[in-house]
Amino acid sequence: MTFDEIQSQAISEWQALEHSDKPRILIGTATCGRAAGAIAALEAINRELAKHNIKAIITQVGCIGLCYAEPLV
């Protein structure tokens, strides 16, 4: 793949995400988040979404520097 193809694909995927009608949930799952229970929170969110038949985009993200407040959703 050329750089232009990669860039075009990235732009297309970002626009699809940005203009989606599905809710987006971001959860911090870096080491600090995992130590504070982020994986359990992620699993609970997935269960509740499935239970209520809610289609959402869940993205696991890295640390944003607020480790004392983890897990962050």
C-alpha positions in Angstrom: 0.0 0.0 0.0 1.2 3.5 -0.8 1.1 6.3 1.7 -1.8 8.0 -0.2 -3.8 4.7 -0.1 -3.2 4.4 3.6 -4.1 8.0 4.2 -7.3 7.7 2.1 -8.4 4.6 4.0 -7.7 6.2 7.3 -9.7 9.3 6.4 -12.6 7.1 5.2 -12.6 5.1 8.4 -12.4 8.2 10.6 -15.4 9.8 8.7 -17.4 6.6 9.1 -16.7 6.6 12.8 -17.3 10.3 13.2 -20.7 10.3 11.4 -22.0 7.0 12.8 -25.4 7.1 14.5 -24.1 4.6 17.1 -23.0 5.9 20.5 -19.3 5.8 21.1 -17.8 4.6 24.4 -14.1 5.1 25.1 -12.6 3.2 28.0 -9.0 3.5 29.2 -7.5 0.1 29.3 -3.8 0.9 29.7 -1.9 -0.7 32.6 -3.2 1.8 35.1 -6.8 1.3 33.9 -6.5 -2.5 34.0 -5.1 -2.4 37.5 -8.1 -0.3 38.6 -10.7 -2.7 37.0 -11.1 -1.4 33.5 -11.5 -4.9 32.0 -14.3 -5.7 34.5 -15.9 -2.4 33.6 -15.6 -3.1 29.9 -17.2 -6.6 30.3 -20.0 -5.0 32.4 -20.6 -2.4 29.7 -20.7 -5.1 27.0 -23.2 -7.2 29.0 -25.5 -4.2 29.6 -25.4 -3.1 26.0 -26.2 -6.7 24.8 -29.0 -7.0 27.5 -30.7 -3.9 26.1 -29.8 -4.6 22.5 -27.9 -1.4 22.1 -25.4 -1.2 19.3 -22.4 1.0 20.3 -18.9 1.5 19.2 -16.6 0.6 22.1 -12.9 1.7 21.8 -10.2 0.8 24.2 -7.8 3.7 24.6 -4.5 4.2 26.4 -3.6 6.3 29.4 -4.6 10.0 29.3 -2.7 10.8 32.5 -5.5 10.7 35.1 -4.4 7.4 36.6 -5.8 8.3 40.0 -9.3 8.4 38.5 -9.2 5.1 36.7 -11.0 3.3 35.3 -12.1 6.1 32.9 -15.1 5.7 30.6 
